[in-house]
Amino acid sequence: MTNCWRKRYEDKFCQLVDAAGARAFGLGRHALVILLKTLDVHEGDKVGVCSFTCLSVIEAIKVCGATPVYLDVDEHLCIAPQEILRQEPGVLKVVILQHTFGNPGQLEQLLAACDRIGARVVEDCAHSLGCSWNDKQLGQWGEGAIYSFQWGKPYTTGQGGMLTVNSTQLLDRVDQQILESATATSVKSELILEFERHVYSILGKSRLEVCLRHNYSRFRNARLTKGGSFLKGAFPSYS
């Protein structure tokens, strides 16, 4: 039954963003790990990232054994195209184009810059579900995209994430990578999610919201990201 519901969810999401395929995950960072590995990001590779980004993006790159290369931002808080062009061709295997707060920045110039240096494009759509550029949805401009549904995102399921790809061939490779990497969701992760539901319910009614959110986030990050432990036992099962 769980697999049936997940497939319906993935199919609906795929239709919503007009992708070739979609796969759901326990966290957006897990989706990014799988997508990067699908694009053959391995130890020693370099991945270009927006210098104004989430720690989860960096963690996902490190899990693949790759090195993040921070690229400076423009006035949109997205990567400045000239920062990509400063890289020698072949140095960056992938560039993650982050659509900060739903803004794609100088998207056409960014895509042209990635093409010029031979970098593959992944879109970070954690802030941009439902956004488009020139009548084409964000997430459809690169080889694939990732979405986060964490509590603070525009669309939230408490936790969760999604991976989308723009070719059926790449989707087949994603499924193979999932089979090689995925494990069942742990009891620990389920308990943490239940705890978060109660905490966020309380925060919504409290005048101490800002202070508590800050301290809770510090606690959660310290407990769950130490040593890359966020990957242990937290992948959804695709068996």
Buried (B, 14 or more C-beta within 10 A) or exposed (E): EEEEEBEEBBEEBBEEBEBBBBBBBBBBBBBBBBBBBBBEBEEEBBBBBBBBBBEBBBBBBBBBEBEBBBBEBBEBBBBBBEBBEEBEEEBBBBBBBBBBEBBBBBBEBBBEBBEEBEBBBBBBBBBBBEBBBEEEBBBBBBBBBBBBBBBEBBEEBEBBBBBBBBEEEBBEBBBEBBEEBBBEBBEEBEEBBEEBEEBBEEBEEEEEEEEBBEEBEEEBEEEBBEEEEBBEBBBBEBE
